[in-house]
Amino acid sequence: MPEITVYSGPNCPYCTKAKALLQKKNVAYNEFNVKEDSAKFSEMMERSGGRKSIPQIFINDRHIGGCDDLYALNDAGKLDELLI
C-alpha cells in the first residue's frame, strides 16, 4: 500500500471531498490538521513548494496537489495505479 498524506484543516469542504474519494478507494491515509499544528503547516509548505491552500495531498512523496488535482488524476484514470 502507498503512503498517503493529507494536510487538511477543520470545516474545509475541499478536504472533506478529497478524503471521501480516498475512502471510496479503500486506502488508508495519514491526516494532519495544519490549522492546529504550525510545524505540520511548515512541513506542508516545504513539501508542496510553498503552497498554503488545503488540502495538500501526497502519495509516496509525490505531490498530487489539492482536491481538484486529486479528482483530475482520478478522472484521467491515473489515480488507481498510484494506489497499488
BELRA-V412441 format. One record per pair of residues at least 24 apart in sequence whose ideal C-beta (glycine too) atoms are under 10 Angstrom apart, sorted by the first residue. I is the first residue (numbers start at 1). J is the second residue. Records with the same first field share a line. If there is no record, write none. Layout:
I=J / J
This chain:
1=26 / 27 / 28 / 60 / 83 / 84
2=27 / 28 / 29 / 58 / 59 / 60 / 61 / 62 / 82 / 83 / 84
3=28 / 29 / 30 / 58 / 59 / 60 / 61
4=28 / 29 / 30 / 31 / 57 / 58 / 59 / 60 / 64 / 82 / 83
5=29 / 30 / 31 / 32 / 40 / 43 / 44 / 47 / 55 / 56 / 57 / 58 / 59 / 60 / 61 / 63 / 64
6=30 / 31 / 32 / 33 / 44 / 54 / 55 / 56 / 57 / 58 / 59 / 64 / 67 / 70
7=31 / 32 / 33 / 34 / 35 / 37 / 40 / 41 / 43 / 44 / 45 / 47 / 48 / 51 / 53 / 54 / 55 / 56 / 57 / 58 / 66
8=32 / 33 / 34 / 35 / 40 / 44 / 54 / 55 / 56 / 57 / 67
9=33 / 34 / 35 / 36 / 41 / 53 / 54 / 55
10=35 / 36 / 54
11=35
12=53 / 54 / 55 / 67
13=67
14=53 / 54 / 55 / 66 / 67 / 68 / 70 / 71
15=54 / 55 / 56 / 57 / 66 / 67
16=55 / 67
17=55 / 67 / 68 / 70 / 71
18=54 / 55 / 56 / 57 / 64 / 65 / 66 / 67 / 68 / 69 / 70 / 71
19=55 / 57 / 67 / 70
20=67
21=57 / 67 / 70 / 71 / 73 / 74 / 79
22=57 / 59 / 70 / 74 / 79 / 83
24=74
25=74 / 79 / 80 / 83
26=83
27=59 / 79 / 80 / 82 / 83 / 84
29=57 / 58 / 59
30=58
31=55
32=56
59=83
